[in-house]
Amino acid sequence: MAAGKGRQRHGQERPAVTMQVHVRPGDARRTLRAEVLEGLCVEGRPKELSPKWLYDERGSQLFDDITRLPEYYPTRREREILREHARDIARACAAHTLVELGSGSSEKTRLLLDALREEGGLERFIPFDVSESFLRQSAEAVARDYPGLHVHAVVGDFERHLGRWPREGRLLVAFLGGTIGNLKPPERARFYARLAEGMEPGDGLLVGTDLLKSRSRLFAAYNDRAGVTAAFNRNVLRVLNHELQADFDPEAFEHLAPFDEENQWVEMRLVSTRAQAVRLPALERFVNFAEGEVLRTEVSCKFHPAQVQEELAAAGLERVGYWTDAAGDFALSLALKR
């Protein structure tokens, strides 16, 4: 653990932030290499990558652009719920520590921080994300804007480092943005179970879920007319080019994000527009694509309200609060460990 206090340029004092680092330099590249070998290089297996590789610096900026598109409703709807019900959430959980998974800029979480502070119990904020540099910046911004709040940033991967944060008082874990939908059902079950194992009775989980709706609206949200989502999706190929010295031609892949009725998820795909062989010099491999072959880069599950409650209950988490936006597009569920 290292203290994050220091000086900025021009002698300005940086806010005091403590940091706990579980992801070391080189970890991400080693994980990427292993996943590419398994996800792209096994003949006869559908090609797939984890959505986390979409979010390098450029990808994160593109996703921020996506959240501002008129077709993409989830971010606006979740913010609407928090504006309306953050105080209700704060009263129901009475948390002393707020943990935010995949914290990003913590913009929406500030609504929770404000409400928890107004209720009088908040002592610590723990933003949790995989990017150390980005996390340090956002953690320092929160510390600067909330004097007296102990900000302890944790650099980790929620697939491997859940629960590796300091405990003091009642805990609320916030997993916002509908990110839980990027986990397929078995992965979600394991996630909820691991999280619940590290919680004490009375601790809470606040999870955001995108609800099922008309297929035309879902298609529009992930296939925007401006092509921002297409650029975001293709950016993963640039990540592979940079990290593995690959020679993907992003323009030789078409973005498509249809709704899978059987699995009840939107599936982000890159479709090869021609037969091609891609070099991966860092792995001493080639990857062959047939014309029309699909590389799946993300799933985004959509939910029935009862389904969310059942999945939480299976992990020993009792849903005690449920809120939607006025249009019923998105939901926040508060569950407590009993």
matplotlib code that plots the C-alpha trace (Angstrom):
import matplotlib.pyplot as plt

x = [0.0, 1.3, 0.2, -0.8, 0.0, 2.4, 2.7, 1.3, 3.0, 3.3, 3.6, 0.0, -0.7, -2.4, -5.2, -4.3, -5.3, -4.1, -3.8, -3.7, -2.4, -3.1, -2.5, 1.2, 2.8, 2.8, -0.2, -2.6, -0.4, 0.1, -3.6, -4.3, -1.9, -3.4, -6.9, -6.0, -4.5, -7.6, -10.2, -8.8, -6.2, -8.1, -9.4, -13.1, -14.0, -16.1, -13.8, -14.4, -12.6, -13.5, -15.1, -12.4, -10.0, -12.3, -11.3, -7.8, -7.5, -9.1, -11.8, -12.7, -13.1, -15.2, -17.4, -17.8, -18.9, -21.4, -23.1, -23.9, -25.6, -29.3, -29.8, -27.9, -30.3, -28.7, -26.4, -29.1, -31.7, -29.4, -28.5, -32.2, -32.8, -29.9, -31.0, -34.5, -33.6, -30.1, -31.4, -33.7, -30.8, -28.6, -31.3, -31.9, -28.2, -26.8, -23.3, -20.1, -18.0, -18.9, -17.0, -17.5, -16.6, -15.3, -15.4, -14.4, -14.8, -17.2, -19.6, -22.8, -21.4, -21.1, -24.9, -24.5, -21.6, -23.7, -26.7, -24.6, -22.9, -26.2, -27.4, -24.4, -22.6, -20.2, -16.5, -14.7, -14.9, -13.1, -13.0, -12.0, -10.7, -8.0, -6.3, -3.9, -3.2, -6.9, -8.0, -5.5, -6.8, -10.4, -9.7, -7.8, -10.7, -13.1, -10.8, -10.4, -14.2, -15.1, -12.7, -12.5, -13.6, -11.0, -10.4, -8.7, -8.3, -7.9, -6.3, -7.7, -9.7, -13.1, -12.8, -9.8, -9.6, -13.1, -13.2, -9.5, -10.3, -10.2, -13.2, -14.6, -18.3, -21.1, -20.3, -22.2, -20.8, -22.0, -21.8, -23.4, -23.8, -25.4, -21.9, -23.3, -24.9, -21.4, -21.2, -23.0, -25.4, -22.7, -20.2, -22.9, -23.6, -19.9, -19.6, -22.5, -21.3, -17.7, -18.9, -21.4, -18.6, -16.7, -19.7, -20.9, -24.5, -26.0, -23.6, -25.3, -24.9, -26.4, -26.5, -27.7, -29.5, -30.8, -34.3, -35.8, -37.5, -38.4, -35.8, -35.7, -34.6, -32.0, -30.7, -30.5, -28.6, -25.8, -25.8, -25.9, -26.2, -23.1, -20.9, -19.4, -20.1, -18.6, -15.4, -15.4, -15.8, -13.1, -10.8, -10.1, -8.3, -6.0, -5.4, -4.3, -2.1, -0.4, 0.0, 0.7, 2.2, -0.7, -1.6, -5.4, -7.0, -9.9, -11.7, -11.8, -14.3, -17.9, -19.6, -22.9, -24.8, -27.9, -30.2, -29.9, -33.5, -32.4, -29.8, -31.6, -28.5, -27.2, -24.1, -21.3, -19.7, -16.9, -17.7, -14.8, -15.7, -13.3, -11.1, -8.0, -5.0, -3.9, -0.3, 0.3, 4.1, 4.2, 2.5, 4.2, 0.7, -1.6, -5.4, -7.5, -10.9, -13.3, -15.5, -18.5, -16.8, -17.6, -15.4, -17.6, -16.3, -19.1, -22.5, -24.9, -27.6, -31.0, -33.2, -36.7, -37.1, -37.9, -34.8, -32.5, -34.1, -33.8, -30.1, -29.3, -31.2, -29.3, -26.1, -27.7, -28.5, -32.0, -33.3, -34.8, -35.1, -35.9, -36.1, -36.6, -36.6, -39.9, -39.8, -39.0, -35.9, -33.3, -33.3, -31.3, -31.6, -30.4, -29.7, -28.4, -26.6, -28.6]
y = [0.0, 3.4, 6.9, 9.0, 12.4, 14.6, 17.8, 18.9, 21.4, 25.0, 23.7, 22.8, 20.2, 17.0, 15.6, 12.8, 9.5, 6.0, 3.3, -0.5, -2.0, -5.6, -5.2, -4.9, -3.7, -6.5, -8.3, -7.0, -7.9, -11.4, -11.8, -10.5, -13.0, -15.9, -14.8, -14.3, -17.7, -19.3, -17.0, -16.5, -19.2, -22.4, -23.8, -24.7, -22.6, -19.4, -16.3, -14.2, -11.6, -10.1, -6.6, -5.3, -5.0, -2.4, 0.1, 1.5, 5.3, 5.8, 3.2, 4.8, 8.2, 6.6, 5.0, 8.3, 9.7, 6.8, 7.7, 11.1, 9.8, 10.3, 6.6, 5.4, 5.7, 3.7, 6.4, 9.1, 6.7, 5.6, 9.1, 10.0, 7.3, 8.4, 12.0, 10.9, 8.2, 8.5, 9.6, 6.6, 4.3, 6.0, 5.7, 2.0, 0.9, 3.3, 2.7, 4.0, 3.0, 3.2, 0.9, 1.6, -1.2, 0.0, 3.5, 5.4, 9.1, 8.5, 11.1, 9.3, 8.0, 11.6, 11.6, 8.6, 10.3, 13.4, 11.4, 9.2, 12.3, 14.0, 11.0, 11.4, 8.1, 8.2, 7.9, 6.3, 6.0, 3.1, 3.5, 0.2, 0.0, -1.6, 1.5, 2.9, 6.3, 7.0, 5.8, 8.0, 11.1, 10.4, 9.5, 12.7, 14.7, 13.1, 13.8, 17.4, 17.9, 16.0, 17.3, 15.0, 11.9, 9.1, 8.1, 4.7, 3.6, -0.1, -1.0, -4.4, -6.7, -7.5, -11.0, -11.7, -9.1, -8.8, -8.0, -6.9, -3.6, -2.3, -2.8, -0.4, -0.2, -1.0, -1.3, -0.5, -1.8, 0.0, -1.8, 0.7, 1.4, -2.0, -3.5, -6.6, -7.4, -8.0, -11.2, -14.3, -16.0, -18.5, -15.6, -13.5, -16.3, -16.6, -12.8, -12.5, -15.5, -14.2, -10.7, -12.1, -14.2, -11.0, -9.1, -9.0, -9.0, -5.6, -4.8, -3.9, -4.2, -1.6, -2.9, -1.3, -3.4, -2.6, -3.9, -5.7, -3.4, -3.1, -4.7, -1.6, 0.6, -2.0, -2.2, 1.6, 2.0, -0.4, 0.5, 4.3, 6.2, 8.3, 5.2, 5.9, 2.4, 0.9, 2.9, 1.8, -1.9, -1.8, -0.1, -3.5, -4.5, -1.5, -2.6, -6.0, -4.4, -2.3, -4.9, -7.9, -6.3, -7.8, -6.5, -6.3, -4.0, -2.5, -1.5, -5.2, -5.8, -4.6, -3.7, -5.4, -5.7, -7.8, -8.9, -12.7, -13.7, -17.1, -15.6, -12.3, -10.2, -7.7, -9.2, -6.9, -8.5, -7.7, -9.5, -10.2, -8.7, -11.1, -14.1, -13.0, -14.2, -11.9, -12.1, -12.1, -11.8, -11.5, -15.0, -16.4, -17.2, -16.5, -16.1, -17.1, -15.5, -16.7, -14.1, -13.4, -15.0, -13.3, -12.1, -11.5, -8.7, -8.1, -9.3, -7.0, -8.9, -7.4, -8.3, -8.9, -7.4, -10.7, -12.3, -9.8, -10.5, -14.3, -14.1, -11.9, -14.3, -17.3, -15.6, -14.9, -11.3, -10.0, -7.2, -4.5, -1.7, -1.4, 1.8, 2.6, 5.7, 7.2, 5.3, 2.0, 1.5, 0.9, -0.3, 0.0, -2.8, -2.6, -5.9, -6.6, -9.6, -11.1]
z = [0.0, -0.9, 0.1, -2.9, -1.4, -3.3, -5.1, -8.5, -10.7, -9.5, -5.9, -5.5, -2.9, -4.1, -2.0, 0.3, -1.2, -0.2, -2.8, -2.7, -5.9, -6.9, -10.7, -11.4, -14.6, -17.1, -15.6, -18.2, -21.1, -19.8, -19.3, -22.8, -24.3, -22.5, -23.5, -27.2, -27.3, -25.9, -27.5, -31.0, -31.7, -31.0, -34.3, -34.5, -31.5, -31.9, -31.5, -28.4, -26.3, -22.9, -23.1, -20.7, -23.7, -25.3, -22.6, -23.3, -23.1, -26.6, -26.0, -22.6, -24.4, -27.1, -24.5, -22.8, -26.2, -26.5, -23.2, -24.7, -27.8, -28.2, -28.8, -25.8, -22.8, -19.9, -18.5, -18.5, -17.0, -14.2, -13.4, -13.2, -10.7, -8.5, -8.6, -7.5, -5.0, -3.7, -0.3, -0.2, -0.9, 1.7, 4.4, 3.5, 3.7, 6.3, 5.0, 6.5, 3.5, -0.2, -2.6, -6.3, -8.7, -12.1, -10.8, -13.9, -13.2, -10.3, -11.7, -10.9, -7.6, -6.4, -6.1, -3.7, -1.8, -1.3, 0.0, 2.3, 3.7, 4.3, 6.2, 8.4, 8.3, 5.4, 6.4, 3.5, -0.3, -2.1, -5.9, -7.5, -11.1, -13.2, -14.4, -11.8, -13.5, -14.3, -10.8, -9.1, -11.0, -10.2, -6.6, -6.0, -7.6, -5.1, -2.2, -3.2, -3.5, -0.3, 2.5, 5.4, 3.4, 3.5, -0.1, -0.5, -4.1, -5.0, -8.3, -9.2, -11.4, -10.0, -11.5, -9.2, -6.4, -5.0, -1.3, -1.1, 0.5, 4.1, 6.3, 8.8, 9.6, 7.3, 3.6, 0.4, -2.8, -5.9, -9.3, -11.7, -15.4, -16.2, -16.2, -14.5, -17.8, -19.4, -17.3, -18.6, -16.2, -14.8, -14.4, -12.7, -10.2, -9.3, -9.0, -6.6, -4.6, -4.3, -3.4, -0.8, 0.8, 1.7, 3.1, 6.7, 7.7, 7.0, 4.1, 0.9, -2.9, -5.2, -8.8, -12.0, -14.6, -18.0, -18.4, -21.4, -23.9, -27.6, -29.8, -32.1, -29.2, -28.1, -31.7, -32.0, -28.7, -29.8, -33.5, -33.5, -36.7, -36.0, -35.9, -32.5, -31.2, -34.3, -33.7, -30.1, -31.1, -33.7, -31.3, -29.7, -32.8, -32.4, -28.9, -30.2, -32.8, -30.2, -27.4, -29.6, -32.7, -34.7, -38.1, -37.9, -40.4, -38.4, -41.7, -42.7, -39.9, -39.7, -36.5, -35.7, -32.4, -32.7, -29.9, -29.1, -28.2, -26.7, -24.3, -23.8, -24.5, -27.1, -28.7, -29.9, -32.9, -35.4, -38.6, -41.1, -44.5, -46.3, -45.8, -44.1, -42.0, -39.2, -37.8, -34.1, -33.9, -30.1, -29.9, -33.0, -34.3, -37.2, -36.8, -39.8, -40.4, -43.0, -44.8, -42.5, -39.4, -36.1, -33.3, -30.2, -28.1, -25.6, -24.4, -22.6, -20.8, -20.4, -17.4, -16.0, -12.5, -10.9, -12.5, -10.7, -7.4, -7.9, -8.8, -5.8, -3.5, -4.8, -3.4, 0.0, -0.8, 0.0, -2.2, 0.0, -2.5, -6.2, -8.3, -12.0, -14.1, -15.1, -18.5, -16.9, -19.0, -16.2, -12.6, -9.4, -6.9, -3.3, -1.7, 1.9, 3.3, 6.1]

ax = plt.figure().add_subplot(projection="3d")
ax.plot(x, y, z, "-o")
ax.set_aspect("equal")
plt.show()
